[in-house]
Amino acid sequence: MLLDGDEWRAMLRGFQTEAWRLETLPQYLVPQEAEELEAFRSGNRVDPHASSSAYTEDLKRLRGKGRSKGRVHVLTRPLSEYLCFEFSRYYAPHVLAGEAIRILDVPEQENPLPDVEDFWMFDRSTVVLMHYEGDGTQISRELYEGDPAPFVEWQRIAVAASVPFLEYVNG
């Protein structure tokens, strides 16, 4: 089953304890980010301590209710322009608002998840496969109807092999 619009928003809001994402691409082409990406290219930077968005406010509300969001981004260096933008515009403010973002830098080690593609997992029981073109353009989101156990294991491996975002950028 493909998820879009209201069904996808309900999935992102309806989890009970944890929403977790594995990201594996060097860039994601998202039309809604075009203006912000252009501003980044022009030298405009976001102060992560002063940044507020609907997403960061939602992260704070979730944390207050004992719910969490997290992700691991598998990456290689040199960082793409998009990753530099994503780190600045999204990851830094999101970490400060409570999202557990981690980085798995595969040049530093062998990729423990070489053939695993992007996915979201909700409450370690519901998995949504994220499908992309080679350039990072999203094709679809597909509700996975099989056993979530491999995804739970991939989450465990990704978290164990990665470092917290702030440690990565400040280390």
MORAGI-V527327 format. One record per residue. N is the residue number from 1. PSI is psi as a letter, one per 40 degrees, with the letter a starting at -180 (none if undefined). Layout:
n=(N;N)
psi=(PSI;PSI)
This chain:
n=(1;2;3;4;5;6;7;8;9;10;11;12;13;14;15;16;17;18;19;20;21;22;23;24;25;26;27;28;29;30;31;32;33;34;35;36;37;38;39;40;41;42;43;44;45;46;47;48;49;50;51;52;53;54;55;56;57;58;59;60;61;62;63;64;65;66;67;68;69;70;71;72;73;74;75;76;77;78;79;80;81;82;83;84;85;86;87;88;89;90;91;92;93;94;95;96;97;98;99;100;101;102;103;104;105;106;107;108;109;110;111;112;113;114;115;116;117;118;119;120;121;122;123;124;125;126;127;128;129;130;131;132;133;134;135;136;137;138;139;140;141;142;143;144;145;146;147;148;149;150;151;152;153;154;155;156;157;158;159;160;161;162;163;164;165;166;167;168;169;170;171)
psi=(h;i;h;i;b;d;d;d;d;d;d;d;d;e;i;d;d;h;h;i;h;h;h;e;i;e;i;h;h;h;d;e;e;d;d;d;d;d;d;d;d;e;e;h;i;h;h;d;d;e;h;h;i;d;d;d;d;d;d;d;d;d;d;d;e;e;i;i;i;i;i;h;h;h;i;i;i;i;h;i;d;d;d;d;d;d;d;d;d;d;d;d;d;d;d;d;e;e;h;g;h;i;h;h;h;e;d;e;i;i;h;e;f;d;e;h;i;i;i;i;h;h;f;f;d;h;h;h;h;h;h;i;i;d;e;e;h;h;d;i;h;h;h;h;e;a;h;e;d;d;d;d;d;d;d;d;d;d;d;d;e;i;i;i;d;d;d;d;d;e;none)
